[in-house]
Amino acid sequence: MARTGAQAVIEVLLQEGVEIVFGYPGGAVLPLYHALADSPIKHILVRHEQSAVHAASGYARASGKVGVCFATSGPGATNLVTGIATAYMDSIPVVVITGQVPTSMVGTDAFQEVDVTGITMPITKHNYLVKDVAELPRIVKEAFYIARTGRPGPVLIDLPRDVALSLCEEPIPSKVEIRGYKPTYKGHPGQIRALADLLLKSERPIIFVGGGVIASGAEDLLLKVAETLQAPVATTLPGLGAFPEDHPLSLGMVGLHGKPYANHAVMECDVLFGIGVRFDDRVTGALEKFAPQAKIAHVDIDPAEIGKNVRVDLPLVGDARTVLADLLPLLKPVKREAWLKRIKQLQEEFPLTYGRGGGDVRPQWVIQRLGEMTRGRAIITTDVGQHQMWAALYYGFTRPRTFISSCGLGTMGYGFPAAIGAKLARPEEMVWVITGDGSFQMGMAELGTAMEHELPIKILLFNNQSLAMVRQLQHFYYEAKYTAVHFHGNPDFVRLAEAYGAVGLRVTRQEEVIPALKEAMDNGRLTLIECLISEEEMVYPMVPVGAALNEMILPQD
């Protein structure tokens, strides 16, 4: 039974079914890498530690499993911080293991020492500084349990080098019992009956779903509930894919850049049934004006989210899948001809359009063609900016776990490493990165990682030589004074792709779009398509600061 602490860590990883770890080695974490070398676990050497967390996040989101990454102490650990916060904001199960200086040197400002548990305490679900090797098997086992249960999230283990090298005789615990940590999965029966009654009596209900539906695997039950109630379904950004957008009851995304008719429908509904959503500011617009005619029912596994941002008339703590399974038998088929007719009127009166543009290649049109060619079934990862919103509005997601993006934190540089994780998790799926020239340059070194592992990821890069979402904000809120948003030293992205051994394509005219997309889909290679677009392009609709959801700025034809 005696083995080093590092070997005990690998034992637990194997027991937890870990097949892939993303990371970047350094002195303090070398005992773990030494043990890893003798295991069947595949290690993916990224080009920057931040990419290790993003890749683990993409792996978790595509697979539904816990993603794992390693980094060394000091700068290795601090380079993980943004990725950890990204996973925390989007409730992604990730276990992060960092090396640390020996316990005798902790607190002495030793070389490459930093208080990573102190730094990450606000952005992890839980974290540990391991001081006793005998506790290590339990701690690693607990980390996986905490990361994936209840509301998922990142857990960090800081492992001092001497602890990793010490002999460990403790067995791996067969089960995890954590005092004070008992997530509520089963909803209160009385509240579920009240919810059923509320939904059946409503005349204009909307079901509003977020990432919690995907995390709990409740998509099939959601579809049955929506069809039984004949209730339209709207989603948040992380909820895309929870309900197929080609379904007649789909409204698509609601919020700051939501679909116009979806925003109007929320403002007219009499019951808003939120499942696994946070009701954050990007969704609600002005809180005092949000869904003014609606009674709000809110189901969430995290009780802290219920009532945090919006008034809630019917709170219900529980897992989305469990609650919907208990709700469904209490429902009966309902006809809502008048409400569905009104929804159709809203779709005709407030369609999703993108108006005039300054260039020949329209990014919205390109993404629509990509959606048609992939039938809305490819895994799409995005960075953050205008392209993220265009992807959310125009692709047409039809399956869960196919939209992977930094939604809560809004992290540029997320899309490409997340795509690497997603492709490794689901190698049979086509994976596309939709990105911009600003975001891609924060993660483009991972072209080397993708080439090393022969990952035929497809990259659709919109190049407007600017930080165009920031430029859009300056246009509307800062007198169109465009400060520090233009790139005057962008690389030749096609030649950059070719330098790594990938395929590089450039699109400058609309008629080149479909041939380029087809070539990328058919060539079986890592491929970058650079689309040159105008910096004048805007994301519409747009809800101004302080406005209600139905007070949108719409494109002018």
C-alpha positions as CSV (number, residue, x, y, z in Angstrom):
1,M,0.0,0.0,0.0
2,A,2.9,2.4,0.6
3,R,3.5,4.8,-2.3
4,T,4.4,8.4,-2.6
5,G,1.8,11.1,-2.2
6,A,2.1,11.9,-5.9
7,Q,1.4,8.2,-6.8
8,A,-1.6,8.3,-4.5
9,V,-2.9,11.3,-6.4
10,I,-2.6,9.4,-9.7
11,E,-4.4,6.4,-8.1
12,V,-7.4,8.5,-7.2
13,L,-7.4,10.1,-10.7
14,L,-7.5,6.6,-12.3
15,Q,-10.3,5.5,-9.9
16,E,-12.3,8.6,-10.9
17,G,-12.0,7.6,-14.5
18,V,-9.6,10.4,-15.6
19,E,-8.1,9.7,-19.0
20,I,-6.7,13.1,-19.9
21,V,-4.9,15.8,-18.0
22,F,-4.0,19.2,-19.3
23,G,-0.9,21.0,-17.9
24,Y,2.5,22.6,-17.9
25,P,5.3,21.3,-15.6
26,G,7.7,23.1,-13.3
27,G,10.0,22.3,-10.4
28,A,7.4,22.2,-7.6
29,V,5.0,19.9,-9.5
30,L,7.6,17.5,-10.9
31,P,6.8,14.7,-8.3
32,L,3.3,14.5,-9.8
33,Y,4.6,14.4,-13.3
34,H,7.1,11.7,-12.3
35,A,4.2,9.6,-11.1
36,L,2.1,10.5,-14.1
37,A,4.7,9.0,-16.4
38,D,4.0,5.5,-15.2
39,S,0.2,5.8,-15.6
40,P,-2.1,5.4,-18.7
41,I,-3.4,8.9,-18.3
42,K,-2.7,11.0,-21.3
43,H,-1.1,14.4,-20.6
44,I,-1.7,17.4,-23.0
45,L,1.2,19.9,-22.8
46,V,-0.4,23.3,-23.5
47,R,1.6,26.4,-24.4
48,H,0.4,28.5,-21.5
49,E,-1.0,27.5,-18.1
50,Q,-4.2,29.5,-18.6
51,S,-4.9,27.3,-21.6
52,A,-4.7,24.2,-19.4
53,V,-7.7,25.4,-17.3
54,H,-9.6,26.5,-20.4
55,A,-9.0,23.1,-22.1
56,A,-10.1,21.2,-19.0
57,S,-13.2,23.4,-19.0
58,G,-13.9,22.6,-22.6
59,Y,-13.4,18.9,-21.9
60,A,-15.8,19.0,-19.0
61,R,-18.5,20.9,-20.9
62,A,-18.3,18.7,-23.9
63,S,-18.2,15.4,-22.0
64,G,-20.1,16.1,-18.8
65,K,-17.1,14.7,-16.8
66,V,-14.7,16.5,-14.5
67,G,-11.8,18.2,-16.3
68,V,-8.3,18.1,-14.7
69,C,-5.3,20.3,-15.1
70,F,-1.8,20.6,-13.4
71,A,0.5,23.5,-13.0
72,T,3.6,24.4,-11.0
73,S,3.8,26.9,-8.1
74,G,4.2,30.7,-8.3
75,P,3.6,32.0,-11.8
76,G,2.3,28.6,-13.0
77,A,-0.4,28.8,-10.4
78,T,-1.2,32.5,-10.9
79,N,-1.5,31.9,-14.6
80,L,-4.4,29.6,-13.8
81,V,-6.5,32.2,-12.0
82,T,-8.5,33.6,-15.0
83,G,-9.3,30.1,-16.1
84,I,-10.4,29.1,-12.7
85,A,-12.6,32.2,-12.4
86,T,-14.1,31.4,-15.8
87,A,-15.0,27.9,-14.7
88,Y,-16.4,29.2,-11.4
89,M,-18.7,31.8,-13.1
90,D,-20.1,29.2,-15.5
91,S,-20.3,26.3,-12.9
92,I,-17.9,24.0,-14.7
93,P,-16.5,20.9,-12.8
94,V,-12.7,21.2,-12.9
95,V,-10.1,19.8,-10.5
96,V,-6.9,21.9,-10.5
97,I,-3.7,20.6,-8.9
98,T,-0.9,23.0,-8.3
99,G,2.6,22.3,-7.1
100,Q,3.8,24.2,-4.0
101,V,7.1,24.8,-2.3
102,P,7.9,22.4,0.6
103,T,5.8,22.9,3.7
104,S,8.8,24.2,5.7
105,M,9.2,27.0,3.2
106,V,5.5,28.0,3.0
107,G,5.1,31.6,4.1
108,T,8.8,32.5,3.6
109,D,8.5,34.1,0.2
110,A,10.5,31.3,-1.2
111,F,11.4,31.1,-4.9
112,Q,8.1,30.6,-6.9
113,E,6.0,30.6,-3.8
114,V,2.6,32.3,-3.8
115,D,-0.5,31.8,-1.6
116,V,-2.6,30.2,-4.3
117,T,-5.3,29.0,-1.9
118,G,-5.7,32.5,-0.6
119,I,-5.8,34.0,-4.1
120,T,-8.4,31.5,-5.4
121,M,-10.6,31.2,-2.4
122,P,-13.3,33.5,-3.9
123,I,-13.2,31.8,-7.3
124,T,-13.3,28.1,-6.3
125,K,-16.1,26.0,-4.9
126,H,-13.5,24.8,-2.4
127,N,-9.7,24.6,-2.2
128,Y,-7.1,22.7,-0.1
129,L,-3.5,23.3,1.0
130,V,-2.3,19.7,1.8
131,K,0.0,19.6,4.8
132,D,-0.3,15.9,5.7
133,V,0.3,13.2,3.2
134,A,-2.1,10.9,5.1
135,E,-5.0,13.2,4.2
136,L,-4.1,13.3,0.5
137,P,-6.2,10.3,-0.9
138,R,-9.3,11.7,1.0
139,I,-8.7,15.2,-0.2
140,V,-8.4,14.3,-3.9
141,K,-11.4,12.0,-3.6
142,E,-13.4,14.9,-2.0
143,A,-12.2,17.3,-4.7
144,F,-13.9,15.3,-7.5
145,Y,-17.0,14.8,-5.4
146,I,-17.3,18.5,-4.7
147,A,-16.6,19.6,-8.2
148,R,-19.3,17.5,-9.8
149,T,-22.1,17.4,-7.2
150,G,-24.7,20.1,-6.4
151,R,-23.9,23.2,-8.4
152,P,-20.7,22.1,-10.2
153,G,-17.5,24.2,-10.0
154,P,-13.7,24.3,-9.8
155,V,-11.8,22.8,-6.8
156,L,-8.1,23.5,-6.3
157,I,-5.6,21.3,-4.5
158,D,-2.2,22.9,-3.6
159,L,0.3,20.2,-3.1
160,P,3.7,21.0,-1.5
161,R,6.6,19.1,-3.0
162,D,7.6,17.4,0.3
163,V,4.1,16.1,0.7
164,A,4.1,14.8,-2.8
165,L,7.3,12.9,-2.2
166,S,6.4,11.5,1.3
167,L,5.2,7.9,1.7
168,C,1.5,7.5,1.9
169,E,-0.1,4.4,3.4
170,E,-3.6,5.6,3.6
171,P,-6.1,3.8,1.3
172,I,-8.4,5.6,-1.0
173,P,-11.8,6.1,0.8
174,S,-14.6,4.1,-0.8
175,K,-17.1,6.9,-0.3
176,V,-17.2,10.6,0.5
177,E,-19.0,12.1,3.4
178,I,-18.5,15.8,4.0
179,R,-20.1,17.3,7.1
180,G,-22.2,20.3,6.2
181,Y,-22.2,19.7,2.4
182,K,-25.5,18.1,1.4
183,P,-26.8,19.4,-1.9
184,T,-30.6,19.3,-2.3
185,Y,-31.6,17.3,-5.3
186,K,-35.2,16.5,-4.5
187,G,-37.6,19.4,-4.8
188,H,-40.2,20.1,-2.1
189,P,-43.4,18.1,-3.1
190,G,-45.7,20.9,-2.1
191,Q,-43.8,23.5,-4.1
192,I,-43.8,21.2,-7.2
193,R,-47.5,20.8,-6.9
194,A,-47.9,24.6,-6.6
195,L,-45.6,25.0,-9.7
196,A,-47.8,22.6,-11.7
197,D,-50.9,24.5,-10.7
198,L,-49.3,27.8,-11.6
199,L,-48.2,26.6,-15.0
200,L,-51.6,24.9,-15.9
201,K,-53.5,28.0,-14.9
202,S,-51.3,30.4,-16.8
203,E,-52.3,31.8,-20.2
204,R,-49.0,33.2,-21.4
205,P,-46.2,31.1,-19.9
206,I,-42.5,31.0,-20.9
207,I,-40.0,28.5,-19.8
208,F,-36.6,30.1,-19.3
209,V,-33.6,27.8,-19.2
210,G,-30.0,28.2,-18.3
211,G,-26.8,26.2,-18.1
212,G,-28.2,24.3,-15.1
213,V,-30.5,22.3,-17.4
214,I,-27.5,21.1,-19.4
215,A,-25.4,20.4,-16.2
216,S,-28.2,18.1,-14.9
217,G,-28.9,16.4,-18.2
218,A,-32.5,17.5,-18.1
219,E,-32.9,18.3,-21.8
220,D,-35.2,15.4,-22.6
221,L,-37.6,16.2,-19.7
222,L,-37.5,19.9,-20.6
223,L,-38.8,19.0,-24.1
224,K,-41.6,16.9,-22.7
225,V,-42.7,19.6,-20.3
226,A,-42.6,22.3,-22.9
227,E,-44.6,20.2,-25.4
228,T,-47.1,19.2,-22.8
229,L,-47.7,22.8,-21.7
230,Q,-47.3,24.2,-25.2
231,A,-45.0,26.8,-23.5
232,P,-42.4,28.7,-25.5
233,V,-38.8,28.2,-24.4
234,A,-36.2,30.9,-24.1
235,T,-32.6,30.4,-23.1
236,T,-29.7,32.3,-21.5
237,L,-26.3,32.3,-23.3
238,P,-25.0,29.2,-21.4
239,G,-28.4,27.5,-21.9
240,L,-28.0,27.4,-25.7
241,G,-28.5,23.8,-26.8
242,A,-30.7,22.8,-23.9
243,F,-33.7,23.2,-26.2
244,P,-33.4,22.7,-30.0
245,E,-33.7,26.0,-31.8
246,D,-35.4,24.4,-34.8
247,H,-38.3,23.4,-32.6
248,P,-41.5,25.5,-33.1
249,L,-41.6,26.4,-29.4
250,S,-38.0,27.8,-29.4
251,L,-37.6,31.5,-28.8
252,G,-33.8,31.4,-28.6
253,M,-31.7,33.7,-26.5
254,V,-33.0,36.4,-24.3
255,G,-31.2,39.4,-22.9
256,L,-28.9,42.3,-23.7
257,H,-28.3,41.0,-27.3
258,G,-31.2,38.5,-27.2
259,K,-33.6,37.9,-30.1
260,P,-36.0,40.8,-30.4
261,Y,-39.2,38.7,-30.3
262,A,-37.9,36.7,-27.4
263,N,-37.3,39.8,-25.4
264,H,-40.8,41.1,-26.2
265,A,-42.3,37.7,-25.3
266,V,-40.7,37.8,-21.8
267,M,-42.1,41.3,-21.2
268,E,-45.6,40.0,-22.1
269,C,-45.7,36.6,-20.3
270,D,-47.8,36.0,-17.2
271,V,-45.6,33.2,-15.8
272,L,-41.8,33.0,-16.2
273,F,-40.6,29.5,-15.2
274,G,-36.8,29.8,-14.7
275,I,-34.8,26.6,-14.5
276,G,-31.0,26.6,-13.7
277,V,-30.6,30.3,-14.5
278,R,-29.0,33.1,-12.5
279,F,-31.1,36.0,-13.8
280,D,-28.0,38.1,-14.2
281,D,-27.8,41.6,-15.5
282,R,-27.1,40.5,-19.1
283,V,-30.4,38.8,-19.1
284,T,-32.8,41.1,-17.2
285,G,-32.0,44.6,-18.5
286,A,-33.3,47.1,-15.9
287,L,-34.4,44.9,-13.0
288,E,-37.4,47.1,-12.0
289,K,-38.8,46.7,-15.5
290,F,-38.1,43.0,-16.0
291,A,-41.1,40.7,-16.8
292,P,-43.6,43.2,-15.3
293,Q,-46.7,41.0,-15.9
294,A,-45.2,37.7,-14.8
295,K,-45.2,35.6,-11.7
296,I,-41.7,34.2,-11.5
297,A,-41.0,30.6,-10.5
298,H,-37.3,29.7,-10.1
299,V,-35.8,26.2,-9.8
300,D,-32.1,26.0,-8.9
301,I,-29.9,23.6,-7.1
302,D,-28.1,26.6,-5.4
303,P,-30.4,28.2,-2.9
304,A,-28.2,31.3,-3.0
305,E,-29.3,32.1,-6.5
306,I,-33.0,32.1,-5.8
307,G,-34.2,35.7,-5.2
308,K,-30.7,37.0,-5.5
309,N,-31.4,39.3,-8.5
310,V,-35.1,39.2,-9.2
311,R,-38.3,38.8,-7.2
312,V,-39.4,35.2,-7.0
313,D,-43.0,34.2,-6.4
314,L,-42.4,30.5,-6.3
315,P,-38.9,29.4,-5.1
316,L,-37.9,25.7,-5.5
317,V,-34.5,24.4,-4.5
318,G,-33.5,21.2,-6.3
319,D,-31.8,19.6,-9.3
320,A,-33.3,20.5,-12.6
321,R,-33.7,16.9,-13.8
322,T,-35.1,15.6,-10.6
323,V,-37.6,18.5,-10.3
324,L,-38.8,18.2,-13.9
325,A,-39.2,14.4,-13.5
326,D,-41.5,15.0,-10.5
327,L,-43.3,17.9,-12.2
328,L,-44.1,16.1,-15.5
329,P,-46.7,13.6,-14.1
330,L,-48.6,16.5,-12.5
331,L,-49.1,18.2,-15.9
332,K,-51.7,17.6,-18.6
333,P,-51.7,18.7,-22.2
334,V,-52.7,22.3,-22.7
335,K,-53.7,24.2,-25.8
336,R,-52.5,27.8,-26.0
337,E,-53.6,28.9,-29.5
338,A,-53.9,32.6,-28.5
339,W,-50.5,32.8,-26.9
340,L,-48.7,30.9,-29.7
341,K,-50.5,33.2,-32.2
342,R,-49.2,36.2,-30.3
343,I,-45.6,34.7,-30.3
344,K,-45.9,34.3,-34.1
345,Q,-47.0,37.9,-34.4
346,L,-44.0,39.0,-32.3
347,Q,-41.7,37.0,-34.6
348,E,-43.1,38.7,-37.6
349,E,-43.1,42.2,-36.1
350,F,-39.7,42.0,-34.4
351,P,-37.6,39.6,-36.6
352,L,-33.9,39.0,-36.0
353,T,-32.1,41.1,-38.7
354,Y,-28.7,42.6,-39.0
355,G,-29.4,45.6,-41.3
356,R,-26.8,47.3,-43.4
357,G,-23.1,46.5,-43.1
358,G,-19.9,48.1,-44.3
359,G,-18.3,45.1,-46.0
360,D,-19.0,42.4,-48.5
361,V,-18.6,39.5,-46.0
362,R,-21.3,39.7,-43.4
363,P,-20.4,37.6,-40.3
364,Q,-24.0,36.9,-39.5
365,W,-24.6,35.4,-42.9
366,V,-21.4,33.3,-42.6
367,I,-22.5,31.8,-39.3
368,Q,-26.0,31.1,-40.7
369,R,-24.4,29.2,-43.6
370,L,-22.2,27.3,-41.1
371,G,-25.3,26.4,-39.1
372,E,-27.0,25.1,-42.2
373,M,-24.0,23.1,-43.4
374,T,-23.5,21.4,-40.0
375,R,-27.3,21.2,-39.3
376,G,-26.7,22.9,-36.0
377,R,-25.0,19.8,-34.7
378,A,-21.3,20.7,-34.5
379,I,-19.6,21.7,-31.2
380,I,-19.1,25.4,-31.3
381,T,-16.6,27.1,-29.0
382,T,-16.3,30.9,-29.0
383,D,-14.2,33.6,-27.6
384,V,-15.8,36.8,-26.3
385,G,-16.9,39.8,-28.4
386,Q,-19.2,40.5,-31.3
387,H,-18.5,37.0,-32.8
388,Q,-19.8,35.4,-29.6
389,M,-23.1,37.1,-29.9
390,W,-23.4,36.5,-33.6
391,A,-22.8,32.8,-33.0
392,A,-25.4,32.7,-30.2
393,L,-28.0,34.5,-32.4
394,Y,-27.4,32.9,-35.9
395,Y,-26.0,29.4,-35.6
396,G,-29.1,27.5,-34.5
397,F,-28.0,25.1,-31.7
398,T,-30.0,21.8,-31.7
399,R,-28.1,19.7,-29.1
400,P,-26.8,20.1,-25.6
401,R,-23.1,20.5,-24.8
402,T,-22.4,22.0,-28.3
403,F,-22.1,25.6,-27.3
404,I,-19.0,26.2,-25.2
405,S,-18.1,29.8,-24.3
406,S,-17.0,32.0,-21.4
407,C,-20.5,33.3,-20.5
408,G,-20.2,34.7,-17.0
409,L,-16.7,36.1,-16.9
410,G,-16.4,36.9,-20.6
411,T,-12.8,35.7,-21.0
412,M,-11.0,36.4,-24.3
413,G,-8.6,33.7,-25.3
414,Y,-11.0,31.0,-24.1
415,G,-12.3,29.6,-27.4
416,F,-9.4,27.8,-28.9
417,P,-8.0,26.0,-25.8
418,A,-11.6,25.0,-24.9
419,A,-12.0,23.6,-28.4
420,I,-8.9,21.4,-27.8
421,G,-10.5,20.0,-24.7
422,A,-13.8,19.5,-26.4
423,K,-12.2,17.7,-29.4
424,L,-10.3,15.4,-27.1
425,A,-13.4,14.7,-25.1
426,R,-15.5,13.9,-28.2
427,P,-13.1,13.1,-31.0
428,E,-16.0,11.9,-33.3
429,E,-17.6,15.3,-33.3
430,M,-16.7,18.2,-35.6
431,V,-15.5,21.2,-33.5
432,W,-15.5,24.8,-34.7
433,V,-14.0,27.8,-33.0
434,I,-15.7,31.1,-33.8
435,T,-13.3,33.9,-32.8
436,G,-12.1,37.4,-33.6
437,D,-8.7,38.8,-34.3
438,G,-8.4,40.2,-30.8
439,S,-9.4,37.1,-28.9
440,F,-7.5,34.7,-31.0
441,Q,-4.2,36.4,-30.4
442,M,-4.6,35.6,-26.7
443,G,-4.6,31.8,-27.3
444,M,-3.1,31.3,-30.8
445,A,0.0,29.6,-29.5
446,E,-2.2,26.6,-28.9
447,L,-2.0,26.0,-32.6
448,G,1.1,24.0,-31.6
449,T,-0.9,21.9,-29.2
450,A,-3.6,21.1,-31.7
451,M,-1.0,20.2,-34.4
452,E,1.0,18.0,-31.9
453,H,-2.1,15.9,-31.2
454,E,-3.4,16.0,-34.7
455,L,-6.7,17.6,-33.8
456,P,-8.6,18.7,-37.0
457,I,-10.3,21.6,-35.3
458,K,-11.8,24.3,-37.6
459,I,-11.3,28.0,-36.8
460,L,-13.5,30.7,-38.2
461,L,-11.8,34.0,-37.5
462,F,-13.5,37.3,-38.1
463,N,-10.8,39.9,-38.7
464,N,-11.9,43.6,-38.4
465,Q,-8.6,44.7,-37.0
466,S,-10.2,46.0,-33.9
467,L,-11.7,45.2,-30.5
468,A,-15.1,45.7,-32.1
469,M,-17.3,45.0,-29.1
470,V,-15.4,47.6,-27.2
471,R,-15.6,49.9,-30.2
472,Q,-19.4,49.3,-30.3
473,L,-19.7,50.4,-26.6
474,Q,-17.6,53.5,-27.4
475,H,-19.9,54.2,-30.3
476,F,-23.1,54.2,-28.2
477,Y,-21.8,55.5,-24.8
478,Y,-18.6,57.5,-25.4
479,E,-19.4,59.8,-28.3
480,A,-17.9,57.5,-30.9
481,K,-14.4,58.3,-29.7
482,Y,-12.6,55.1,-30.6
483,T,-9.7,54.8,-28.2
484,A,-7.2,51.9,-28.0
485,V,-9.4,49.6,-30.0
486,H,-7.6,49.3,-33.4
487,F,-4.9,46.8,-34.2
488,H,-2.2,48.1,-36.5
489,G,0.2,45.1,-36.2
490,N,-2.0,42.0,-36.7
491,P,-0.1,39.0,-38.1
492,D,-1.0,37.4,-41.4
493,F,-3.3,34.7,-39.9
494,V,-3.3,32.5,-42.9
495,R,0.6,32.4,-43.0
496,L,0.6,31.9,-39.2
497,A,-1.6,28.8,-39.6
498,E,0.6,27.5,-42.3
499,A,3.7,28.1,-40.2
500,Y,2.3,25.6,-37.7
501,G,1.5,23.2,-40.5
502,A,-2.2,23.9,-40.5
503,V,-4.4,24.9,-43.4
504,G,-5.0,28.6,-43.8
505,L,-7.7,30.1,-46.0
506,R,-8.8,33.7,-46.5
507,V,-12.3,34.9,-47.4
508,T,-12.7,38.5,-48.8
509,R,-15.9,38.1,-50.8
510,Q,-19.3,36.4,-50.0
511,E,-19.0,33.9,-52.8
512,E,-15.8,32.5,-51.3
513,V,-17.6,31.7,-48.0
514,I,-19.3,28.4,-48.8
515,P,-16.4,26.9,-50.7
516,A,-14.1,27.7,-47.8
517,L,-16.4,26.2,-45.2
518,K,-16.8,23.1,-47.3
519,E,-13.1,22.7,-47.7
520,A,-12.5,23.0,-44.0
521,M,-15.3,20.5,-43.2
522,D,-13.9,17.9,-45.7
523,N,-10.1,18.1,-45.4
524,G,-9.6,16.3,-42.0
525,R,-7.0,18.9,-40.9
526,L,-6.6,21.7,-38.5
527,T,-7.9,24.6,-40.6
528,L,-8.1,28.4,-40.0
529,I,-10.5,30.5,-42.2
530,E,-9.9,34.2,-41.9
531,C,-12.9,36.3,-42.9
532,L,-12.2,39.9,-43.5
533,I,-15.1,42.0,-42.2
534,S,-15.8,45.6,-41.7
535,E,-15.2,47.3,-38.3
536,E,-18.6,49.0,-38.8
537,E,-20.4,45.8,-38.1
538,M,-22.6,46.0,-35.0
539,V,-24.4,43.4,-32.8
540,Y,-28.1,44.0,-32.9
541,P,-30.4,44.0,-31.1
542,M,-28.9,45.9,-28.1
543,V,-30.6,46.8,-24.9
544,P,-29.2,50.1,-23.7
545,V,-28.1,50.5,-20.1
546,G,-31.1,51.2,-17.8
547,A,-33.6,50.1,-20.5
548,A,-36.1,47.3,-20.4
549,L,-35.8,44.2,-22.6
550,N,-38.3,45.5,-25.1
551,E,-36.6,48.9,-25.4
552,M,-33.9,47.6,-27.8
553,I,-31.8,49.4,-30.4
554,L,-32.5,47.6,-33.6
555,P,-30.6,47.8,-36.9
556,Q,-31.6,50.4,-39.4
557,D,-32.2,49.1,-42.9
